[in-house]
Amino acid sequence: MDETSKTARSPRILMYSHDTFGLGHIRRTRAIANSLAKEHRDLSILILSGSSLAGSFNFGPGIDFVHVPSVSKSADGSYSGGNLRLELSEVAKIREALIRQAAESFRPDIFIADKEPTGFHGELVPTLNILADMGTRRLIGVRDVLDDPDTVRAEWHDKGAIRTLTDHYDDILVYGSEAFYRPLDAIPLPAELRTCIVYTGYLRRTVPGGMSAVKYPKLTKRPFILVTTGGGADGAGLIDWVISAYEADPNIPLPAVIVYGPYLSTTQRVGFAERVDRLPNVEGMIFDPKIERLMNRATAVVGMGGYNTFCEILSFDKPALLVPRARPRLEQTIRARRAADLGLVRMLPDPVEHGAASRDPMEMAAALTALCAQKPPSASMFPDMLDGHAQIANYLSPMLEAGPMRRAGSSGRGAGG
């Protein structure tokens, strides 16, 4: 292949989503990929994902994904080997090799990692060295809130993430508003790299096209409250509290549709479904890969405060009640509290998350009733708060238009090593 054909090739982006818990990472990565592919018609995007449900989502033209073996993260923060009957160390080696091989074959112009600079168990580091030699521009994208500052600093230090970020990345994108929260303030970054932090704004969500992916409950034909826990692996407490509220108070003004999430255990889901069947104003469903359609239909939303749910609440301008988890991370609690302080949502702390033995059903019933009169987020939103996709596209456009050869022989800020 001569130099002219190399230079003329269409641009390529490689995206990494480690996906050890829930759906947050792959859904955020997919949203960014779909937006970029729509903006740049000749762009090819390859996503590296550990999510077992990556194939459930629709990807736009020009996008494909490579599934690396799944790794499971439990609610207490420990890991296991996912679906394979192998030791975790073996699964990590396989993932590392597949990631490296994909990068060597795809030869991207831009690489974007989601949240973890080193990847799961350091699996990205060999690939980051290879990408540096290729002249690939390497970016890390992080959500608006990671965890409490002391925990982030300690974890990133122990993982070698701070050194990796300093040595191997050229740019840092924060998928949020600087006026809302600054997630990297606690990280001791060199001044040179700190100037490379770009706050993009939140990622606006839209209603997906095409037919609905699932059959909606009958209650969705009239005003209703949508209850969503994302992937559902840690959502049993919230679901139980909402069902208990409807069992205790039949006068809650709006009915509820509960989306259990694909990672809620079968035993818990069956138990909840039996209780829901006895309630005339509550219905449940397992999973909707196009949950934006359901969110758009809803009158109000109850969620836990994960990043994607927060983006959807803002995008569809829904009055919302957030009941965040506080273990093993404070991410949701920090986001929910800050959003409540700004008047974007209301927050209801889960007493069990903070050491109590039980939850009061009538406290949840009162909060659900209050949702009916609550103002939507637009009454308190910042200007440009939902401009994330446009800002990311604008930031990457010069890199994509320059072509791959303009980086040959250089490694940006990073030194490879």
Stockholm file with secondary structure:
# STOCKHOLM 1.0

chainA/1-417         MDETSKTARSPRILMYSHDTFGLGHIRRTRAIANSLAKEHRDLSILILSGSSLAGSFNFGPGIDFVHVPSVSKSADGSYSGGNLRLELSEVAKIREALIRQAAESFRPDIFIADKEPTGFHGELVPTLNILADMGTRRLIGVRDVLDDPDTVRAEWHDKGAIRTLTDHYDDILVYGSEAFYRPLDAIPLPAELRTCIVYTGYLRRTVPGGMSAVKYPKLTKRPFILVTTGGGADGAGLIDWVISAYEADPNIPLPAVIVYGPYLSTTQRVGFAERVDRLPNVEGMIFDPKIERLMNRATAVVGMGGYNTFCEILSFDKPALLVPRARPRLEQTIRARRAADLGLVRMLPDPVEHGAASRDPMEMAAALTALCAQKPPSASMFPDMLDGHAQIANYLSPMLEAGPMRRAGSSGRGAGG
#=GR chainA/1-417 SS CCHHHHHHSCCEEEEEECCCSSSHHHHHHHHHHHHHHHHCTTCEEEEEECCTTGGGSCCCTTEEEEECCCCEECTTSCEECTTSSSCHHHHHHHHHHHHHHHHHHHCCSEEEEESCSSCGGGTTHHHHHHHHHHTCEEEEEEESCCSCHHHHHHHHHHHTHHHHHHHHCSEEEEESCTTTCCTTTTSCCCHHHHTTEEECCCBCCCCCCSSCSSCCCGGGGSCCEEEECTTCTTCHHHHHHHHHHHHHCTTCSSCEEEECCTTSCHHHHHHHHHHHHTCTTEEEESCCTTHHHHHHHCSEEEECCCHHHHHHHHHHTCCEEECCCCSSCSHHHHHHHHHHHTTSSEECCCGGGGTCSCCCHHHHHHHHHHHTTCCCGGGTCCTTTTBHHHHHHHHHHHHHHHCGGGGTTCCTTCCCC
#=GC SS_cons         CCHHHHHHSCCEEEEEECCCSSSHHHHHHHHHHHHHHHHCTTCEEEEEECCTTGGGSCCCTTEEEEECCCCEECTTSCEECTTSSSCHHHHHHHHHHHHHHHHHHHCCSEEEEESCSSCGGGTTHHHHHHHHHHTCEEEEEEESCCSCHHHHHHHHHHHTHHHHHHHHCSEEEEESCTTTCCTTTTSCCCHHHHTTEEECCCBCCCCCCSSCSSCCCGGGGSCCEEEECTTCTTCHHHHHHHHHHHHHCTTCSSCEEEECCTTSCHHHHHHHHHHHHTCTTEEEESCCTTHHHHHHHCSEEEECCCHHHHHHHHHHTCCEEECCCCSSCSHHHHHHHHHHHTTSSEECCCGGGGTCSCCCHHHHHHHHHHHTTCCCGGGTCCTTTTBHHHHHHHHHHHHHHHCGGGGTTCCTTCCCC
//
